[in-house]
Amino acid sequence: MQRYFIYLAYDGTAYHGWQIQPNGDSVQECLMRALAILMRREVEVIGAGRTDAGVHASLMVAHFDSDEPLDTAFFTDKLNRLLPPDISIYRIRAVKPDAHARFDAIARMYKYYVTTAKSPFNRQYRCRLFQAPDFERMNEAARILFDYTDFTSFSKLHTDVKTNNCRIMHAAWTQVDDVTWVFTIQADRFLRNMVRAVVGTLLEVGRGKLTIDGFRRVIEQKDRCKAGTSVPGNALFLVDVTYPEELFITS
């Protein structure tokens, strides 16, 4: 068996998230159906993580196994022809037999976009704010994330993870244009709903509803009820997943 990593993108608007759901379409299920047609057998696909309903990915990575070596360029083209317009395969790379798209990832990066302008073209990809918050204060609060590893306060309750520890590598707001800002966050792993909860709590800081010290106390209390409301998923993008280069057999 040869294992492969698939690099793909998707618009999550029509899906109930990445992971297969009993009551709605998922990106994982759609990809598995297309692979099954091409390979004439059931194919298990494991993703680098689980994006929630409506969340997008400009770069997701998943792995699958093949009985025989594949012409990756030809197979990528065939797969793209079978997939719907809102899912696209960038490339397929051969990896070592024990390489794992989820467990071998050493970093993941998300971006969350907010805007103060109403636009019919951005409604599926931006969170609209009716007044601009204080982004300088929000960045001051965001720097506090580097002081901690336990982010229970930003995790969805009753998840099946063994630890709520994450190592934050980057967290900052930057201005895109006159009406749009983006929050970029990178970590070795993320908890369920973590990015949306962090953004929601930072917005409370930016609106003056929570102090900088209050943001620190939210983290230290390790209580989801103390953090802010999760922001909508439609403005969230998974944008990068990083792996050790030694996993790959081909460039």
N, C-alpha and C positions, 0 to 999 in steps of 0.2 A: 504493500500500500504506500502511495505517495501522498504526503500532506501538502496542502496549499493554503496560502493566505489570500483572501479576496479583499481588495481595496475598493470600497463603494461609497456612493453618496445617495441620499434620499430626501425627498420632501415628505415630512411626516404628517402633513395635514390630514390625509385620508386614512391614517393607520392608528391602531390602538397601541402604538409603541413598537419597539424592536421585537420583543419576545412574543412567541406564540400565545394567543389568548383563546379561551373557549368561546367567547362571544363577539369576536370581531377580527378584522384583517390585521395582520402584523407584517412587518418587513421581513422578518426571519422566515415566516411561513411562505411568503411570496417567493423568496429566494430559493427555498428548499424545493418548491414545486417546479421552478424553472430548471434547477439542477437535476431533478428526478427525470424530467423529460429528456434532457441531453444525455444523461448517463444511464437511462433505462433501468433505474433502481432507486430505492429510497436513499436519500443522502442527508446525513445529519450535519447541521451547520451550527457552529458555536461562535457567538459574537464577542467582541472585546468588552461589551457592557450592555446595559439595558437602558435604552432611552424611553421616556414616558410617552403617553399618547400625545400626538401633535408636535413632538420635539423633532427637530431636523438633524441631519448629519451631512456636513460637507466632506467628512472623511470618517468612515467606520471601517473596522477591520474584522473579518470573520475567517474561520478555518473550516475546511472539509477535506475528506480523504478520497483518493481515486485509486481504482484497481490497477491503473496503468499510467505511465507518464502522459502529460497533456501538452499539446501545442498551445501555450498559454495565450498568445496573441489571437489565434484562431478561436479558442474557446471563449475568450473575453468577448469577441465580436458576436459569436453565437448566443451567448448568454444575454447580452444587451438587446438582441433582436427579440428574445422571448419575454424580457421583463417589461413592465409598464413604463410609461414616460417619466414617472416620478421616482424611479430607481435606476441608477446608472453604475456600471462597473468601470473603474479606472484601469485596474490591472490585476493580474493573478501572479503570485510568486511562489515557487517551490520552497519549502522549508524542511527542517529536520523532522523526523517522525514524531518526536515528543513535543514539538513546538505547540504552544497553546495561545490562542488569540486573546483570551481573558487573563490567564494567570501569568503569562510572560510579558505583558505590557508593563513598562517601567514608568510611563507618564501618559496622562490624558489631558486634553485641553478643551474647554468649552468657552463659547462666547454668548453673551446675552445682550440683546439690542433694545434700547428704549428710545422713544422719540416724543417730542412735544407737538408734532404736526400731524394733522389728520391726512391720511393718504389712502385712496382705495387700492393702490398697488402694493402697499406695505402692510396691510392689515393682517396678513397671515404670517408675517415675519418680524414684526416689531410690537413691543408693548407700549401703548400710548400713555403718556403722562400728561395731565392737564396743566401742570405747572412744573417748571424745571427745579429739581432739588439741588442742594448744595453738593456738587460733585467733589469739591476739595475736601469737605468733611467726610464724605463717603470713602474717599481714598485713604484718609487718615485712619478711619475705622478698619478698612480692608487690610491695612498693614498689621493690625493686631492678629489677624489670622495666622501669621508666621510664628507667633509665640506659642501656639497650641498644636496638639495632634489629635485630641479627642473632640470630635464634632457631633456628639450625640444630640446637641440642641438643634442641629440642622438636618437630622435624619428622620425619615418616615418611621413611624412607630411599628413595632412587631415585624421587623425584617429578620431574615435568616442568617445574617452575617455574624461572624465570631467576634469581631472587634469593630469599634467605630473610630479607630485611629486612621488618620490620613496625614500625609506630609505635603503641605502646600508649597509649591515652588514659585508661583506667580499669582498675583491678584491685584488688579488695578482697573480703574475706569479711564477711558480715553475718549476724546471727542472726535467723531467721524465727520460731521459737518455742523451747520448752524443749529440744526434741530435734532441731531442724532448722537447718542453716546453708546459705547459698548463696554461691557464688563468682561474682561478676559481672566480666566482662572485656570491654572494648571496644577495638577497634583498627581501623586503616584496612584491614587484611587479615589473614587467618590462614593458616598453613601446614597441610598435611594432618596431622591428629591432634594439632595444637598445644595446644588447650585441655585435652584429656584428659591430655597429657603434663605440662603445667604443673601441673595439679591433683594429679596423682600425685606429682610432685616436691615440691610444697608440703606434701602430707600427710606425706612423709618428714621434713620440717622439723618439722611439728607433733607427730610421734611421737618426736622426739629422735634420729632416725637420720641427720640431716643438719643441719649448722650453718647459720647465716645466711651466713657467709662461704663455706661449702661450696656453698650455692645460687648464689652469685655465680660461683664457679669453674665450676659446671656450665654456666652460660651462656657463660662466656668460653672454655671448651674446645671449643665447637662440635662436640660429639660426642654423638649420640643415646644411645649406650651409657652415658654418664655420668649421664644423667637418670633419674628414677624411672619405674616401670612406669605405663603408661597406665591410667587408671581406666575402668570400664565405660561404654559409650555411652548406656545407658538413662536416666541422670540428667542428660544434657546437652540443653539447649534453645537453639536459635537464637531470639532474642527481638526483634531489631530490625535493620533495614538502612536506612541513611540515604543520601539522594540530594540533589544540588543542585536547588532548586525550579525553576530555569529549564528543566529537562528536560520538565516537564509542560505539556500543552496545556490540560487541564481540571483543576479542583480535585478 
